Amino acid sequence: MEQLIGKRTKHDILNAYGVTVVPAEAVLTPESLQILINHRIDINSIVFASDREPVQEKSIQIGELVQQTVTVSKELFESILLSRKIPLMEIRNEVLPAIMQLSKNPDIFELFEAVKAKDDYVYEHNIGVGVISTLIGRWMNLDNSELSILSLAATLHDVGKVKLPLEILNKPGRLNEVEFQLVKKHTIFGYELLKGTTGLSLRIARVALQHHEREDGNGYPLGLKKENIDLFSSIVSVADIFHAMSSKRPYHEPMSFHEIVGQMSAGKFGALNPHIVSVFIENMMKRLVGKQVLLTDGRAGEVVYINPHNIETPLIKLADYFLDLSQERDVHIQTIIA
């Protein structure tokens, strides 16, 4: 079996529980080979990438593509203020292909890092939510026509914010009650803009209206409950929350990885669609295997195993021993090291 060392996997390698034990594009090492043996993986079932297949040059290209897409999107959104019309053809031709391309990136943590909002939150958020929603749609096995509608809806979910004052959108502190009530109207403004756009599915307008609704009825603007919320609105809600928590905003820094996962998991017990949250977290966590992480106590290590019965507390390989986060309740994953 030593002859496999140095070969590159083409797909995720799953154990009998469906948990990724070696991710796609990983180069096999003696340690990862031992993991395969421990999980009784049939070596003959593994598909390896051909030596002629280049490893994808992702980091710089992804970052550049995100920034280019944000710039184009910003120009198109700003044009709405003057024309009072959605530049639908331009968005479909110049923005959506990039959203689709980004959502196919095999390294989702590199992707999440690239789409985090850092400087121009409003417009970076549009692209980030578009990409993450599309990624979730792929994990939910939506067909191509549904995925196209979802991608467009997610990218346009906050279009109503073009009608809000920039000083409120970029305010470096908490909004007061009057400002918050005005910001909440972006859902209605977006719905009105989109429902009058020729050639646009009414479902896309509905997502703009509903993406802040919550299944327990505590959302806005209509206080809808789960049976009245469109599936696509629920997907965009999950992507919206994840991207907001992981990004730098005018009034707070990005949250840690374990805080984001913990809050989203809590959200599936009332506010968010539990199936969508579960699909998102399970797909994200199983791709942690092989990733380097920084822990909340300052130590760094590698995720080597995800417990299928407790996916939020993986096994971490440190320099001199293995740390089971399910047994160390005071230690958590702070960040994923790209």
TISE-967011 format. One record per residue (C-alpha): y, x, z. Coordinates in Angstrom, 1 decimal. Layout:
// residues N
      y      x      z
      Y      X      Z
...
// end
This chain:
// residues 338
      y      x      z
    0.0    0.0    0.0
    2.3    3.0    0.4
    2.8    2.9   -3.4
    5.0   -0.2   -2.8
    7.6    1.7   -0.8
   10.8    2.0   -2.9
   10.1   -1.1   -5.0
   12.7   -3.8   -5.1
   11.8   -7.5   -4.4
   12.9  -10.0   -7.0
   12.8  -13.1   -4.7
   12.9  -13.9   -1.0
    9.4  -13.3    0.6
    8.5  -16.1    2.9
    5.9  -16.3    5.6
    3.5  -19.3    6.3
    6.4  -21.1    8.1
    8.7  -20.8    5.2
   10.9  -18.2    6.9
   12.3  -15.3    4.9
   10.8  -12.1    6.2
   12.1   -9.8    3.4
   15.1  -11.0    1.3
   15.5  -10.8   -2.4
   16.9   -7.5   -3.8
   15.5   -5.6   -0.8
   14.0   -2.1   -1.3
   10.7   -1.9    0.5
   10.6    0.6    3.4
    7.7    1.5    5.7
    9.3   -0.9    8.3
    9.5   -3.8    5.9
    6.0   -3.1    4.6
    4.8   -3.4    8.2
    6.6   -6.7    8.5
    4.7   -8.0    5.5
    1.4   -6.8    7.0
    2.2   -8.4   10.3
    3.0  -11.8    8.6
   -0.2  -11.5    6.5
    1.7  -11.7    3.2
   -0.5  -11.5    0.1
    0.9   -8.3   -1.5
   -0.4   -9.5   -4.9
    1.9  -12.6   -4.7
    5.1  -10.5   -4.4
    7.2  -10.4   -7.6
    9.1   -7.1   -7.9
   12.2   -6.5  -10.0
   11.7   -4.3  -13.0
   13.1   -0.8  -12.8
   15.1   -1.7  -15.9
   16.8   -4.6  -14.0
   20.0   -3.2  -12.5
   20.9   -4.0   -9.0
   23.9   -6.3   -9.2
   27.2   -4.7   -8.6
   28.5   -7.5   -6.4
   31.1   -6.5   -3.9
   34.1   -5.5   -6.0
   33.3   -8.0   -8.8
   33.0  -10.9   -6.3
   36.2  -10.0   -4.6
   38.1   -9.7   -7.9
   36.6  -12.9   -9.2
   37.6  -14.8   -6.1
   41.2  -13.5   -6.2
   41.5  -14.2   -9.9
   40.3  -17.7   -9.4
   42.6  -18.3   -6.4
   45.6  -17.1   -8.5
   44.7  -19.4  -11.4
   44.0  -22.3   -9.1
   47.3  -21.9   -7.3
   49.3  -21.9  -10.6
   47.5  -25.1  -11.7
   48.0  -26.9   -8.3
   51.6  -26.0   -8.2
   52.1  -27.4  -11.7
   51.1  -30.8  -10.3
   54.4  -31.0   -8.4
   56.3  -31.0  -11.7
   54.0  -32.9  -13.9
   52.6  -35.4  -11.3
   49.3  -35.0  -13.2
   46.0  -33.2  -12.5
   45.5  -30.4  -15.1
   41.9  -31.5  -15.4
   40.9  -29.7  -18.6
   42.4  -26.4  -17.3
   40.6  -26.7  -13.9
   37.3  -27.5  -15.7
   37.7  -24.6  -18.1
   39.4  -21.9  -15.9
   38.3  -22.6  -12.3
   34.9  -24.4  -12.3
   32.9  -21.7  -14.2
   33.9  -19.2  -11.6
   33.0  -21.6   -8.8
   29.5  -22.0  -10.3
   29.1  -18.3  -10.9
   30.1  -17.4   -7.4
   27.8  -20.0   -5.8
   24.8  -18.3   -7.5
   25.3  -15.0   -5.8
   22.1  -14.0   -4.0
   23.8  -12.3   -1.0
   25.4  -15.3    0.7
   26.9  -13.3    3.5
   28.7  -11.0    1.1
   29.8  -14.3   -0.7
   31.1  -15.8    2.6
   33.1  -12.6    3.3
   34.6  -12.7   -0.2
   35.8  -16.3    0.0
   37.2  -16.1    3.5
   40.9  -17.1    3.5
   43.0  -14.1    4.6
   46.5  -14.4    3.3
   47.2  -17.6    1.3
   45.1  -20.1    3.3
   45.8  -23.3    1.4
   44.7  -22.0   -2.0
   42.0  -19.6   -0.8
   40.6  -22.6    1.1
   40.3  -24.7   -2.0
   38.1  -22.1   -3.7
   36.1  -21.3   -0.6
   35.2  -24.9    0.0
   34.4  -25.3   -3.7
   32.0  -22.4   -3.6
   30.3  -23.3   -0.3
   29.9  -27.0   -1.3
   28.3  -26.0   -4.5
   26.0  -23.6   -2.7
   25.0  -26.5   -0.3
   24.4  -28.7   -3.3
   22.1  -26.2   -4.8
   20.1  -26.0   -1.6
   19.9  -29.8   -1.6
   18.4  -29.6   -5.1
   21.2  -31.7   -6.8
   20.8  -32.0  -10.5
   23.3  -30.3  -12.8
   25.4  -33.4  -13.5
   25.7  -34.1   -9.7
   26.4  -30.5   -9.0
   29.3  -30.5  -11.5
   30.9  -33.6   -9.9
   30.4  -32.1   -6.4
   32.0  -28.8   -7.4
   35.0  -30.4   -8.9
   35.4  -32.8   -6.0
   35.2  -29.9   -3.5
   37.7  -27.8   -5.4
   40.1  -30.8   -5.5
   39.4  -32.1   -2.0
   42.8  -30.9   -0.6
   44.9  -31.6   -3.7
   47.0  -34.0   -1.7
   48.5  -31.1    0.2
   50.7  -30.3   -2.8
   52.9  -33.2   -1.6
   53.3  -31.6    1.9
   56.1  -29.2    2.9
   54.9  -25.5    2.9
   56.6  -24.9    6.2
   54.2  -27.3    7.8
   51.1  -26.1    6.0
   51.9  -22.5    6.9
   53.2  -23.1   10.4
   52.1  -20.2   12.6
   51.4  -22.5   15.6
   49.9  -25.8   16.5
   51.3  -28.9   14.8
   53.2  -31.4   16.8
   52.1  -35.0   16.7
   54.6  -36.0   14.0
   53.6  -33.0   11.8
   49.9  -33.7   12.3
   50.3  -37.4   11.3
   52.0  -36.2    8.1
   49.3  -33.7    7.3
   46.6  -36.3    7.7
   48.2  -38.2    4.8
   47.1  -35.5    2.4
   43.8  -37.4    2.1
   45.6  -40.5    0.9
   48.0  -38.5   -1.4
   45.0  -36.8   -2.9
   43.1  -40.0   -3.5
   46.1  -41.6   -5.2
   46.6  -38.5   -7.5
   42.9  -38.4   -8.5
   42.1  -42.1   -8.9
   44.8  -42.3  -11.6
   43.5  -39.4  -13.6
   41.9  -40.3  -16.9
   38.4  -38.9  -17.4
   37.8  -38.3  -13.7
   35.0  -39.9  -11.7
   36.2  -42.2   -8.9
   33.7  -40.4   -6.7
   35.9  -37.3   -6.8
   38.9  -39.3   -5.6
   36.7  -40.7   -2.8
   35.9  -37.2   -1.6
   39.6  -36.4   -1.3
   40.0  -39.5    0.8
   36.9  -39.2    3.0
   36.4  -35.4    3.7
   37.9  -35.8    7.2
   35.9  -38.9    8.0
   33.2  -38.4   10.7
   29.9  -40.2   11.1
   30.7  -41.3   14.6
   33.9  -43.1   13.3
   36.3  -40.6   14.9
   37.6  -39.2   11.6
   40.6  -40.1    9.4
   42.3  -41.8    7.6
   40.1  -44.9    7.8
   37.8  -44.2   10.7
   34.7  -44.8    8.6
   31.2  -44.5   10.0
   28.2  -42.7    8.4
   26.9  -45.6    6.3
   30.3  -45.9    4.5
   30.8  -42.2    3.8
   29.8  -40.8    0.4
   27.2  -38.0    0.5
   29.5  -35.7   -1.4
   32.3  -36.3    1.2
   29.8  -35.3    3.9
   28.8  -32.1    2.0
   32.5  -31.1    1.6
   33.1  -31.9    5.3
   30.5  -29.3    6.3
   31.8  -26.7    3.8
   35.4  -27.5    4.9
   34.7  -26.9    8.6
   32.6  -23.8    8.0
   35.3  -22.2    5.8
   38.1  -23.1    8.2
   36.3  -21.7   11.2
   35.4  -18.4    9.5
   38.8  -17.8    8.0
   42.1  -16.4    9.3
   44.6  -19.2    9.7
   48.3  -19.3   10.6
   47.4  -20.2   14.2
   44.0  -18.6   14.9
   41.7  -15.7   13.9
   38.3  -16.2   12.4
   35.6  -17.3   14.9
   32.5  -15.3   15.6
   29.3  -16.0   13.8
   27.5  -17.5   16.8
   30.4  -19.7   17.7
   30.5  -21.1   14.2
   26.8  -21.8   14.1
   26.9  -23.3   17.6
   29.8  -25.6   16.9
   28.3  -26.8   13.6
   24.9  -27.4   15.2
   26.7  -29.5   17.9
   28.5  -31.4   15.1
   25.2  -32.7   13.7
   24.8  -34.8   16.9
   27.5  -37.3   15.9
   30.3  -36.1   13.8
   28.6  -34.5   10.8
   25.7  -35.5    8.6
   22.7  -34.0   10.4
   20.6  -33.4    7.3
   23.4  -31.5    5.5
   24.1  -29.4    8.6
   20.4  -28.6    9.0
   20.0  -27.6    5.3
   23.1  -25.3    5.6
   22.2  -23.6    8.8
   18.5  -23.2    8.1
   19.2  -21.7    4.6
   21.8  -19.4    6.1
   19.8  -18.2    9.0
   16.6  -17.4    7.1
   18.7  -15.1    4.9
   19.7  -13.1    7.9
   16.4  -11.1    7.9
   17.2   -7.5    6.9
   20.9   -7.9    7.6
   22.9   -5.5    9.9
   24.7   -7.4   12.6
   27.2   -6.6   15.4
   26.5   -8.1   18.7
   29.0   -9.5   21.2
   28.3   -6.6   23.6
   29.3   -4.1   20.9
   25.8   -3.0   19.9
   24.6   -3.0   16.2
   21.2   -3.8   15.0
   19.1   -5.4   12.2
   17.7   -8.9   12.1
   13.9   -8.6   11.7
   12.6  -12.0   12.5
   13.8  -15.6   12.7
   11.9  -17.9   15.1
   11.2  -21.1   13.1
   11.4  -23.1   16.4
   14.7  -21.5   17.4
   16.4  -20.2   14.3
   19.8  -19.5   16.0
   18.4  -16.8   18.3
   16.6  -14.2   16.0
   14.9  -11.0   17.0
   17.1   -7.9   16.6
   15.9   -4.3   16.0
   18.2   -1.9   18.0
   18.1    1.9   17.9
   15.4    2.1   20.6
   13.8   -1.3   21.1
   13.7   -5.0   20.0
   16.1   -7.6   21.4
   15.0  -11.2   21.5
   18.2  -13.2   21.6
   16.3  -16.3   22.8
   15.7  -14.3   26.0
   19.2  -12.8   26.3
   21.5  -15.8   26.7
   24.6  -13.6   27.3
   24.3  -11.7   24.0
   25.0  -13.2   20.6
   25.7  -12.3   17.0
   29.4  -11.5   16.6
   29.6  -10.7   12.9
   27.3   -9.9    9.9
   28.0   -6.4    8.7
   28.4   -6.5    4.9
// end
